[in-house]
Amino acid sequence: MGSTAIFRPCGTSPWPQFTILLNPIPYPSQVSVFLGFGVLLLTSVRQS
């Protein structure tokens, strides 16, 4: 898939709107949030 490319940027978010939403959140929390999104995407794809 192309999911690994989404998590490749270390300091910057690939989506500007997510950067605005996660701006007040510390970086480690951003990583956990993105990992959570990835897990949700993978589970939804597997169930469908």
Rosetta constraint file for C-alpha pairs under 8 A:
AtomPair CA 2 CA 6 HARMONIC 7.24 0.50
AtomPair CA 3 CA 7 HARMONIC 7.15 0.50
AtomPair CA 3 CA 38 HARMONIC 7.63 0.50
AtomPair CA 4 CA 8 HARMONIC 6.29 0.50
AtomPair CA 5 CA 9 HARMONIC 7.81 0.50
AtomPair CA 6 CA 14 HARMONIC 6.73 0.50
AtomPair CA 7 CA 34 HARMONIC 7.55 0.50
AtomPair CA 9 CA 13 HARMONIC 6.53 0.50
AtomPair CA 9 CA 14 HARMONIC 7.00 0.50
AtomPair CA 11 CA 27 HARMONIC 7.90 0.50
AtomPair CA 12 CA 19 HARMONIC 7.51 0.50
AtomPair CA 13 CA 18 HARMONIC 6.85 0.50
AtomPair CA 13 CA 19 HARMONIC 5.60 0.50
AtomPair CA 15 CA 19 HARMONIC 6.37 0.50
AtomPair CA 16 CA 20 HARMONIC 6.37 0.50
AtomPair CA 17 CA 21 HARMONIC 6.31 0.50
AtomPair CA 18 CA 22 HARMONIC 5.89 0.50
AtomPair CA 19 CA 23 HARMONIC 5.63 0.50
AtomPair CA 22 CA 30 HARMONIC 6.60 0.50
AtomPair CA 25 CA 29 HARMONIC 6.36 0.50
AtomPair CA 25 CA 30 HARMONIC 6.53 0.50
AtomPair CA 26 CA 30 HARMONIC 6.48 0.50
AtomPair CA 27 CA 31 HARMONIC 6.43 0.50
AtomPair CA 28 CA 32 HARMONIC 6.49 0.50
AtomPair CA 29 CA 33 HARMONIC 6.14 0.50
AtomPair CA 30 CA 34 HARMONIC 6.14 0.50
AtomPair CA 31 CA 35 HARMONIC 6.10 0.50
AtomPair CA 32 CA 36 HARMONIC 6.04 0.50
AtomPair CA 33 CA 37 HARMONIC 6.29 0.50
AtomPair CA 34 CA 38 HARMONIC 6.18 0.50
AtomPair CA 35 CA 39 HARMONIC 6.18 0.50
AtomPair CA 36 CA 40 HARMONIC 6.19 0.50
AtomPair CA 37 CA 41 HARMONIC 6.13 0.50
AtomPair CA 38 CA 42 HARMONIC 6.14 0.50
AtomPair CA 39 CA 43 HARMONIC 6.09 0.50
AtomPair CA 40 CA 44 HARMONIC 6.06 0.50
AtomPair CA 41 CA 45 HARMONIC 6.15 0.50
AtomPair CA 42 CA 46 HARMONIC 6.19 0.50
AtomPair CA 43 CA 47 HARMONIC 6.15 0.50
AtomPair CA 44 CA 48 HARMONIC 6.17 0.50
